[in-house]
Amino acid sequence: MYIIVVGGGKVGYYLTKTLVNEGYEVFLVEKNPVKVQIYRDRFGAIVMQGDGAEVATLAAAGAGRADVVIAVTGDDEDNLVICQVARERFGVRRTIARVNNPKNEELFRRLGIDVIVSQTNVILSLIEQQIPERPFVHLLALRHADLAIVEAKVAAESPVVNQPIWQLPLPPEAIITAIIRRGELIIPTGQTVIEPGDELIIVTKQQREAELRELLCAPATT
């Protein structure tokens, strides 16, 4: 697999280092000549100075045979252009873009970027996962069909407690893919009975998250 990384900041540097160590064929493109010289001393000839948003630069980097182009510059506009040029001009099958401003995520999705990585949202998710009293955490947004992966801790008073999965009034676009129970991973079936404190990993439509939160984490009404 041939991977082009555009952007030699901390993210690009450590990404390149990791991919090289894992045996991938990698090429790093960076604008700053000082960084390029430093990286060439460390990585050798797989580093090139240039503007990855320019067609000529991507061509020189071998985008015509690249399997993946990853744009991780500090500029969202550049990252978007890099991915679009890679896909439309060179036919790269997989594009990955770093998004520095979460407000730009929807634009990136609409314009066809395959994978969007928002550092802000990743950090927020990590923080949420470290707060014990948070019963419902958005883990990951998936590009296809506005899907999301969420984690929900079942409240003791929830109406789903002691009910098998097949009887749960889940939204039609929600599927329980895993249960973490007392530290053990369970791959559920329709017959699996929900217990208080179960941590459910659910794939769902993003617009159904509020409905799931109310069902799984709120006390039953009397």
N, C-alpha and C positions, 0 to 999 in steps of 0.2 A: 504494500500500500504506500502510495506517494502522497505526502501531506505538505502543503504550503502554509506556513504561519506568517501572517503579516502583522507587524507591530512588535518591536523589541523592548517593550517595557518589562516590568517585573513579571507580569502574566505571561507575555510572549517568551521571555527568557526561560522561565521555569517549565513552561509547557514544552518548549523545544528540547530542553535538557531531559525531561521525563520521557518524551517520545523517542529520542535518540537512545536512551538507556534501555528502552523496551524493544529496540530493534527495528523501529519504523524508519523508512526513508523520508527524511524531513529536509525542508528548505526554509530558511528564515529570511524575511525581507524587512529591512529597517531603514528609516530615513536618515537618522542621525549618524554621521560618519564616525564620530568618536565611539559610539556604541558598537558600530559595525566592526571596527578594528578590535575592540575588546572581545567581541563574540567570535571573531575569526580566530583569535588566539586560543579560544576555548573549544570551538566546534570545527574549525577548519573552513574548507571551501563551501560549506553549505549555507553560508551567510552572504547576503548581497545588499548593497546600498541601493535604495530606490523608493519611489512612491508606489505603493501597492495598489493605489486607485487608478494608476495609469495602465493602459492596455499593454504598452511596450514592456513595462516592468514585469507584469504577470507573464507575458510571453517569454521573457528572458528567464524567468524563474521556472518555466516548464509547466505552466498551467494547462497546456494542451493535453498533458498526460496525467494530471493530478486527479486523485480520487477524492480528496477533501481539501478545501481552502478554509482556513480559520482566520478571521479578522479580529484582532484584539488590540487595536490602537486605542488611544484615549479619545478619539473623535467618532461619535456615532455616525455622522454623515459619511466619513471615510469608510467605516466598516460596512455600511449599507452599500456604497458604491462598489467596494472591493468584491463583495459577494455577488452583486448583480452582474458585474463584468465577468467574474469567474464562471457564473452559470450560463449567461446568455451569449458571451463571446467565445468561451472556451469549452462549454458543455460540461463543466465540473458537476458531478452527480450529487455532491454533498457540500453545503455551505454552512458554516457556523459563525455567528457574529456575537461579539460582546456588545452589550447595551449599557452605556454608562448612566443614561437618564431613563428610568422606568417608564416615563410617559411615551417614549418612542417604541415600546415593545409592540403595540398594536400595529403601528406603521410597518415595522419590520415583518410582522406576520402577513399583513396584507400584500406585501411586495414579494412574498415567497421565500424568505430566508428559512432554511430547513430547521436549524436549531438556534435558539436565542438564549443567551446567558446574561442575566441581569445580576450583577454582583450585589446590588442593593437588596433585591428580593431573596437571593441566596442567604445573605447575612440575616435578614429579618426572619426567614424560616428557621435558621439555626438558633437564633435567639428564642423564638417561640418554643422550639423543641426543648429548651433548657428550663422553661418555666413550668413547674409541676402542675400549677393550677389551670393551665391552658388545656381545656378538654378537646379542643378541635383545632387542628393545625393544617394549613394549606402547605403541602410538601412540594408540589411541582406542578407547573402548568405544561400541558402538552399541546403542540401546535395543531394536531389533527382534530378537527371538529370541536374545538374549544374544550377539550377534556382537561381534567385535573386529577391529581392524586392527593388524597387527603388522609389524615390520621385522626380518628375520633375515639376518645375514651368513653366507654359506656357508663353513664351514671347509674348508681344503684337504684334510683327511682324511675329510670327510663322505662317506658312501656315495652321495650324490646327485650328486657331481661327475662330469661327462662323461656324464650321463644326460639324455635328453629328458624334458620335463615329463610326457608321457603315460605314461612308465614309472615315475614316482616313486611310492613307497608313501605318498602323502599321506593324511591322514585324509579321510573322505568329505565332511566339512564344511569343507574348506580349499581355497581357490582362490588361485593366484598371479595377481595382477592387474597387476603391473609388476615390472621388474628394472632396477636401476641398476648398470651395468657400466662401470667406469673413467670415471665421471662422466656417462655417457650413459644416457638413459632408453630402455628397450626394452619394448614391449607384446608379451608372449610369446604364442606359440601352443603347441599340443601338441608340436610338433617342436623347439621351442627347447631347446638343450642348456645345462645348468647348468654354469657355470665356477666355479673357486675364487675366493672374494672377492666373488661376486655378492651384491648386497643385494636381497633379495626382499621385496616388499610383498604381504602375504597377508591375505585376509579369511577369518576362521575362527570357529568356536564358541570361546568363552572357555575352556571346559574342555579344549580340544585344544591349548592353548598349550604345555604341558609336553611333550607328545608331539612337537610340531613342533620345539621347542628341541632335544630329544634327536636327532631325525632330521637336522636341518640344521647344527647347530653342534657336535655331538660327533663325535669320531673313530669310524670304523667299527671294529667289534669283529672280532677275528681268531679 
